[in-house]
Amino acid sequence: KDDGQFLVFDLGGGTFDVSIMHKYDGVFEIRASAGDNYLGGDDFSQALARLICRQTGRQIDKLSATEGSRLIRAADDLKVELSAKPSAAYRIALGEDTVEGLVTREDFEVECADLIRRLRQPLERALRDAAVSPGELDAIILVGGATRMPVIRQTIARLFGKLPFVTINPDEVVAQGAAIQAALKA
């Protein structure tokens, strides 16, 4: 609602984008954008699936297409559960066997460490291109369902020294933006 400089951190299912925006007299100007077209929430689900396979002695590349789909669906559910709780149990039918176990948020975060590191480069590039230091940002706005993961929010807080703006629904804001853009074009 106020004028200032904002960083929009958009981590969706398949891509990661970051934009530096300046709002002055009610007009937004995009100062810089960067991203990674091969990094998204799906990658975090894949990491969780690999963790489950290691825990259960399975090889992910040896699973049938059906078993792989079942594993990814279970990993997606676990990812959501781990966003609300420090640990989550799983029970997955793989072939004729049923595997079960427990994943902690800490185990998941260790498994995702490389993915978290990949977030830095687009962030640094956007800040550099906009000639803005992290301290000059008035707010960091999280967009996209994957930003619900505590590891993402903690990483942002650690990198920028301030808590991200989380009072908006990260899924609805995408739909609202699309609706506003459609109305402007109409």
Long-range contacts (C-beta under 8 A, 24 or more apart in sequence): 2-138, 4-138, 4-139, 5-31, 5-130, 5-132, 5-136, 5-137, 5-138, 6-137, 6-138, 6-139, 6-140, 6-141, 7-123, 7-126, 7-127, 7-137, 7-139, 7-140, 7-141, 7-160, 8-141, 8-143, 9-123, 9-140, 9-141, 9-142, 9-143, 9-147, 9-156, 9-164, 10-35, 10-143, 10-144, 10-147, 10-174, 11-39, 11-40, 11-41, 11-119, 11-142, 11-143, 11-144, 11-146, 11-147, 11-152, 12-40, 12-41, 12-143, 12-144, 12-145, 12-146, 12-174, 13-40, 13-41, 13-42, 13-144, 13-145, 13-146, 14-40, 14-41, 14-42, 15-39, 15-40, 16-40, 16-118, 16-119, 16-122, 17-122, 18-122, 18-123, 18-126, 19-126, 20-126, 20-127, 20-129, 20-130, 20-132, 20-137, 31-129, 31-130, 31-132, 32-125, 32-126, 32-127, 32-128, 32-129, 32-130, 32-132, 33-126, 34-121, 34-122, 34-123, 34-125, 34-126, 34-129, 35-122, 36-118, 36-119, 36-121, 36-122, 39-115, 39-118, 39-119, 40-144, 40-146, 41-79, 41-144, 41-145, 41-146, 41-149, 43-115, 44-79, 44-112, 44-115, 44-146, 44-149, 45-72, 45-75, 45-76, 45-79, 46-72, 46-75, 47-108, 47-111, 47-112, 47-115, 48-75, 48-78, 48-79, 48-103, 48-108, 48-111, 49-74, 49-75, 50-111, 51-103, 51-107, 51-108, 51-111, 52-78, 52-90, 52-92, 52-99, 52-101, 52-103, 55-101, 55-103, 56-94, 56-99, 56-101, 58-94, 58-99, 63-94, 64-95, 67-94, 67-95, 70-94, 78-103, 78-108, 79-108, 79-149, 80-148, 82-108, 82-149, 83-148, 83-149, 83-150, 105-150, 105-151, 108-151, 109-151, 112-151, 116-151, 116-152, 116-155, 119-152, 119-155, 120-159, 123-159, 134-159, 134-160, 134-161, 135-161, 137-162, 139-164, 139-165, 140-164, 140-165, 141-165, 141-168, 141-173, 142-166, 142-170, 143-170, 143-173, 143-174, 144-170, 144-171, 144-174, 145-170, 145-171
